């Protein structure tokens, strides 16, 4: 066995301590950089739960028509709202009160539309919130009570019954010369105001195929979702159907345990892909650009010719005791021309990122309105590699 000895200059104890301290700093910096990049990658990824929905697990819309009573003179005008009169007569007749030949003139009743959302897996006897909105010329639903109102689904079946006191977030007050209205007093809510009477029959645990629907259709994102699911389950059970749908066959070890499988799949993280798109709202002057927007090498100059003419007429009077002098108006005109000579060409290099694109356009000193024209001109020149959507 050969033995080698390396000569090194003598070093004091302080030197060794500084060297060890430097090594610890370098190691700590390396760990910090790894942590930063790991966190950046983690922040860029999203849970499948946040970008996709499981087919069959969905809300259902309910609607109903009813009467709100107990209003303090702010209800519908009977002569202007025949549907309110018919509903009121029909309700009273069902309660054994005959008012067919009686002229009614009440302002304490209003016809309302009642809407609600039936969450998935809601059981019979459960309660849901409802929204109440006036249909006629009622001015406020404050203090009103909704009478028993059947809530219908899209199939015409009754899935719930609503009733209760209406809570509104606004108010209205009026005098002879002035009125004030805060928020919308003709719309309100009833917390837990409807009782579920019918359940939607959906047997989640008996499914053999799970369909994931992406909220933003994209083939690349769908492929990444399928790869994440297959990598987690260690089997090729997920398959991309189209840009929106990913099919997952239930593995043998999860038969009858679909809720557990879905709970594990929805926590998997993938990085969604996105289309290079620029959204322009010309009405509000809002511009939104995605991260994938790229621009080829292009030169941009922006400037407007501004001419400002100011008239400041002055009055000229003759000197005191002068003979034949008259008072006249002397025009004074000031013309200013701003050619914006300080606006120069700005060059945007090819393949610049979104951050560099924004900085380059901001360097021109333009506002959102001019920026819209610039982006449209860059697109017309073929240098903007993105779709422009004008709303």
Beta strands, then each sheet from edge to edge (+ up, - down):
strand 1: 46-47
strand 2: 52-54
strand 3: 60-69
strand 4: 109-118
strand 5: 127-134
strand 6: 145-152
strand 7: 158-165
strand 8: 167-168
strand 9: 171-174
strand 10: 179-182
strand 11: 187-196
strand 12: 209-214
strand 13: 238-240
strand 14: 245-249
strand 15: 269-270
strand 16: 277-281
strand 17: 286-289
strand 18: 294-295
strand 19: 298-300
strand 20: 306-311
strand 21: 314-316
strand 22: 328-330
strand 23: 333-338
strand 24: 346-348
strand 25: 384-385
strand 26: 387-390
sheet 1: 1+ 15-
sheet 2: 2+ 12- 14+ 13-
sheet 3: 8+ 11- 5+ 4- 3+ 6- 7+
sheet 4: 9+ 10-
sheet 5: 17+ 16- 26-
sheet 6: 18+ 25-
sheet 7: 19+ 24-
sheet 8: 20+ 23-
sheet 9: 21+ 22-
end
